[in-house]
């Protein structure tokens, strides 16, 4: 584990063991026809970009689907996949890829990630609202046994002011909760310090529990003498995260590495924390600038990152090296090796397509000689 693999992710995925990965995050090239996807001018990127677009949306979906099918195979039964896309193809990806490969019943969420605060679409005369969000589709392999950890974030300031608006003598903020209930639960109609429950209601706790709360100084009395239970803010986990993510942004300018499609570490941290545990295996088959593997490494997960761009692998390697310390696990960078017999006896058209994608049409004769052992190097 902990590998950066240079090569075509489809071929590499086919060589990974079935049910060997706990979590997959992929941020594949979007069907946006924007040239920034060819980030470094790498020949492999250019070929992939042109090939993806050669047949329009149908070709793009077919290109992505065969890769997702392999991802489904290598996911553990408890595993999940998070696929990041934008408005150009999100509907196609959900209907024609994820629903078919993972099943409609295993759809968990469409996470809406607000990636920017402003946009100039509408200002340029377009009759539409500014597009500021991406979609992240979250599917599990098996709904009943999927790994999921609830993630919490801090309460909004307005909620704290209106709800946790009282303080103890020691300065601890708390919320005063009603101690009465609509239905009885045992002997709960007793008098508490001469006070009866409100008319038609009962105490929510037994007399023994009330006495315990009193001993712990957890009962607050209003001006009328009505008792309330103190719920301390410092004992609360916060509010559970929903499917609209607006605060997963870059924490500082220093976090940016100059990779145009780089995602914030906060975004990947949330995904990895919610769908995996320490030592689980995280896979990013389009590793790009390396955010997924960098965050996975910090969170003590095992990881695999794949990309066909030499520059992307190099950037990810340097990023990982910078965050290494005495407690970091070692990682390796590998060039994917193709099996001679698999290539030699593959379908002729598939073989031709593979060679052109890997080496370019101008190198076809040289590759033929290499595969047949006529030349080396």
N, C-alpha and C positions, 0 to 999 in steps of 0.2 A: 504494500500500500504506500501512500504518499508518493505518487508518481505524476510527473508531467509527461504526456505522451504526444509526440509530434507525428501527425499522420491523419488520414481520412477517418473521421470518427465512425463512419459506418463499418469499415473494415475492422477497426479496433473493438467496437462494441460486439461484433460477431465473435470475437475471440475471448470475451469475458465470460466467466462462469454464470450459469443461470442462478437466480436468487442469491446474488452475492453482494448487492448494494442496498443500503437502507433508505437513501434519499437522493433524488435527482433534481437538480435545478438546471434548467437550460434557458439561455437567452439567445436563441438562434438569430441569424440575420433576418431582419424584418422584410416583408414583401413591400418595400417602400420605394424602390427604384431611386434611392438617394445615394449618390456616389460616396458619401462618407463611410459607407460600409466597407469600401476598399481602403482600409485605414492606412496601411503602410506601403501600398503599392507593390505588395508581395505578389508574385505570379500565381501562387496557389489561391490567394484571395480573389484575384481578378478572374481566374478560370471559374472558381466557384460562383462568383457573382454573375458572370455571364451565363453559366450553365443553369443556374437557378431561374433565370429570367427567360431562357430561350423559348419555353413553351407557355408562358403566362402563368396564371394562378393555378391551373391544373398541374402543370409541371412542378411548381413550387410545393404544392400540397403532397404530391407523390414523392418528391425528394425528401420532405420532412417526415412523412408518414413511415417510410421504411426504417428510418432511424428511431422513431418513437416505438415502433414494434419491437426492436431490439432492446430498447430501454425497459419496456414492459417485461420482457423475458428475464432480464438480469435483476429486476427489483425483487426483494424479498416479499413474502406475503404480507408483512407488516409495513411495507415501504410505501412511499408517496412520491409524486412527481409534481413539480411546480414549473409550468411552462410560461415564459414571459413573452408577450407579443404586444402589438399595437392595433389600431383600428383598421389598418389596411387588410388584415387577414384573420383577425381574431374569431370572427363568426365561422369562417371556413375551417380553421384549426379545431375549434371545439366540435363542430358537427361531423366533419369528415375524417378527423384524426382521433381526438381524445375520446369522444363518445363511442367510436367504433372499436378502438384498441382497448380502452380501459373499462368501457361500459357506462351507460348513463347513471346507473345506480351507485357508481363509485365517484361521481362528481361530488366534491365537497364545497368548493367556493370559487367564485370569480372575484379575486381580490382586485380592487381598483387602487392602483398606486398613483398618487399625485406626484408627478416627477418635477413639476415646476410651479412657480407661483404666478407667473405672467406669461402671456403669449400674444403674438401680434397677428394671428390669423384674421381676426375680425377687423383690425385696424387697417389692413391692406385692401379693404373693400369686399372681402369674402362675406357672403351672407350666411354666417355661421358663428357659433361661439368658439372661443379659443380652445384648442385641443391641448390639455395639460395632463392627461392621464394615460397610463398603460394598463393592460389587463395581465394578470398572472393567474392562470388556471391551475387549481389545486385538485388533484385526483389521488385517491388511494388505490392500491392494488386490490385489497380486500377490505371492504368497509367495516366489517365486524371486528377485525383485529388490528386495524391501523394504529400506528404509533402517533400519539398527539399529546403535546404538553400545552396547557392553556398559558397564554402569554398575557401579562398585565402591564398596564402603563399608568402613569400618575393621573390622579383626578384633575379635571379642569379647575382653574383658579376660581371661576364663578361658582362651581359646585361646592368647593371647599368653603367658600365664604358663606354660602346659604345653608349648608348641612353640618359641617364640622365647625360650628361657630361658637363652641363653648370650650373653656379651659379649666383644668384642675388647678389646685393651689400650686402644683409643681410645674405648671405651664403646659401639660399634655393636652392636646386638642382632642375633643370627642364629640360624637353624635349621640343625642339622647333618643333612645328607642323605646317605643311603647312596651310596657310589661304586661299588657292585657291581651287576651285572645278571644276569638269568637266562639270556640268550642272548648269544652273541658277536657283536660288530660289527666285524669285521676282526681285527687283531692286538691282542687285549685280554686275553691270558692271561699277560702279562709279570709280572716281579717289580717291585714299586714299593718302593724303599728296603728291599729284602730281604723284602718282605711279598707273599705270594700272595693272590689273591682268595679269599673264603670257599669252602669245598668245594662243588663242583658249580656254581659261579658264575664270572663273568668281570668284569673291570673295565668300567664303563659308558662310559669314554672312552678315546681313544687315548693312547699314551705322550706324544705331543706336547701334547695338551690338558692332561694331568696336569702336565706341566712348566710350562705356561702358568699353571695354577691356583696352583702352588707359587710361581711368580715374583710373582704378584699377592697372595700371602698369603691365598688363599681355601681352603686345606685346614686342617682342624682334626683333631688327633690325640687319640684317647681315651687313657685311662691305660694301655691295653693296646697302644697304638701303632697302632690301626686308623685309617685315614684317612677323613674325612668332608668333604663339600663344604659350604662356608659359603654359606647363602642369607640375605642381609642383609634385615632388615625394611624398611629405608628404600629398598630397590630393588623392593619388592613393591607391586602396585597395590591390594591388599586382597582382599576376598572379593566375588565377583560377586553382584549383587542377584538374589534369587529373586522369586517372585510373591506373597509375603507381606510387606507393607509396614507396619511398626509404628512407624517412626521419622520419618515425614513429618508432622511436627506444627508448630504455631506456635512460632516461635523466641522470641517475647517478646510481652508484652501490647501493645506499640507496633505490632505487625504487624496487630492486629485493627482493623478500621475500623467495626465495628458492624453489618455486613451479616450477617444471621442464618445464611445458607447459605454464607458465605465459606469458601473452601478455603485451606489453608496454602500459602505460596509454595514450600516444600520439595517438596510433592507435584507441583506443576506443573513445577518445575525438573527433577525426575527424568524426567518424561514427555517434556519438550521436549529434554533432553539426549540421551535414548536414541533418539529417533525423528526427529531433525532435525539439521541443521548450520547454521552461521552463514549469514545471508541467506536461509534457507528461509522459506516463507510458512506461518504458523500461523493457524488459524481457530478461533474460539470463537463458535458461533451462539447461545449463551445466556450472554452475557458477565457478567451479574450484577454483582458487585462489582469485576470487572476483574482478578482475579488472573492469569488466563492472559495477557492482553495486557501486564500490568505485568512479568511474568517474561520473556515473549518479548522485550520491549523491552530489558531488562537483559542478556539473552543474545545480543543483536545479531541477532535474527530480525526479519523483516517480519511484520506481523500484521493481522488483520481481526477486529473484535469487533462482534457484532450483538445487539441487544436491543430489545424493543418497549416497555420501560419508560423513560420520560423520566428518572426518578430514577436508574435503574441506569446509564444512559449518562453522566449528570452525575457520579455518584460515581466511575465509571471514569476520566472525564476529569480530575477533580481529583487522583485518585491518580497518574495519569501525569504531570501537571504537577509534582507534588511531587518526583518522582524525575528530572526532566529536568536535564541538565547541558550543558556546552558541546559534548559529543560526541554528544548524543542527536539522533536524526533527528526531524524535525517530524512531527506527525500531524494528522489532520483529523477533525472531527465533522460527520456529514452526516445529513440527513433523507432517507429513501428516497423517490424520486419515482416515482409510478406512471404507466404509459403510458396515455394517454387512449383510444387505439383498443383496446388490450387489455381495458380495463375495459368500454368501450362495447359491444363485440361478444362478451363472455364469456357463458357460460350464465347465464340469469336467476337461477337458484337459487344458483349460485356467487357471482354478483355481490352478491346480497342477503346471503349469509353473510359475504362479505368486508367489506361496509359495516358490518354490525353488529359484527363483531370489531374493526374499526378505530375506529368512531366511536360505537357504541351505538345502540340502536333509536330513542331519542328524537331522534337527529340524522339520521335516514334522509332526511327531506324536504330538509333543508339540503344534505346531501351530493349528493343528486340534482341540485339546482339548481347546485351548484358544478361537478359533472362536465359539465353541459350548458351551462356558461358563463353562467348567469342571474345568479349572484352571485359576488363575489370575496371574498378574505380568509379 
